Amino acid sequence: MTTAPWFLYMVRTATGHLYTGISTDPARRLRQHNGELTGGAKALRGKGPLQLVYQQPMTNRAEASKAEYQFKQLSRAAKEQRISEQ
């Protein structure tokens, strides 16, 4: 049985804030966050339009969760650097 790859992703809000998360389908997750589908994060409600600005494939959920934690510890400047390198 093959499982879908996991992704670390980042979304930019209309005001420029960055939200980091993990998902097996970042495009679907963005639609959820934008309110097109149910299940978006409460932290992003009313903050749209949202833009998917970064995604990085991971081998499994555990790796994605660790990367998410580490990514959230970065400064905004470091996150912006990662976005520009993609």
C-alpha positions in Angstrom: 0.0 0.0 0.0 1.4 3.4 -1.0 0.5 6.4 1.0 0.2 9.9 -0.4 3.3 12.1 0.2 3.0 14.8 2.9 3.8 18.4 2.3 4.9 21.3 4.5 3.1 24.4 3.1 2.9 28.1 3.8 0.0 30.4 3.0 0.2 34.2 2.9 -2.9 36.2 4.1 -4.2 39.4 2.5 -2.4 41.3 5.2 0.9 39.5 4.5 1.0 37.2 7.5 2.3 33.7 7.0 0.6 30.5 8.2 2.4 27.2 8.1 0.8 23.8 8.0 1.1 20.2 6.7 -1.2 18.3 4.4 -1.2 15.5 1.8 -2.9 17.9 -0.6 -1.9 21.6 -0.2 -4.2 22.8 -3.0 -7.2 21.2 -1.3 -6.1 22.6 2.0 -5.9 26.1 0.5 -9.5 25.7 -0.7 -10.5 24.7 2.8 -8.7 27.7 4.3 -10.3 30.0 1.7 -13.8 28.7 2.8 -14.5 27.0 -0.5 -14.5 23.6 1.3 -15.3 22.9 5.0 -12.4 22.3 7.4 -10.2 25.4 7.2 -8.2 26.7 10.1 -10.0 29.1 12.4 -6.8 31.3 12.5 -7.3 32.1 8.8 -11.0 32.9 8.8 -11.7 36.3 7.3 -8.0 36.8 6.4 -8.3 36.1 2.7 -7.7 36.0 -0.1 -5.1 33.5 0.7 -2.1 32.5 -1.5 -0.1 29.3 -1.3 3.5 30.6 -1.4 5.5 27.5 -0.4 5.3 23.8 -0.4 7.9 21.1 0.3 7.3 17.4 -0.1 8.0 15.2 2.9 8.3 11.4 3.0 5.8 10.8 5.8 3.6 12.6 8.4 6.2 12.4 11.2 8.8 14.1 9.0 6.3 16.7 8.0 5.3 17.4 11.6 8.9 17.8 12.7 9.6 20.1 9.7 6.5 22.2 10.6 7.6 22.6 14.2 11.2 23.7 13.0 9.8 26.0 10.4 7.5 27.7 12.9 10.6 28.5 15.0 12.2 30.5 12.1 12.1 34.2 12.0 9.9 35.9 9.4 13.0 36.9 7.4 14.2 33.2 7.3 10.7 32.1 6.1 10.7 34.8 3.4 14.2 33.6 2.3 12.9 30.0 2.0 9.9 31.2 -0.1 12.2 33.2 -2.4 14.5 30.1 -2.8 11.7 27.9 -4.0 
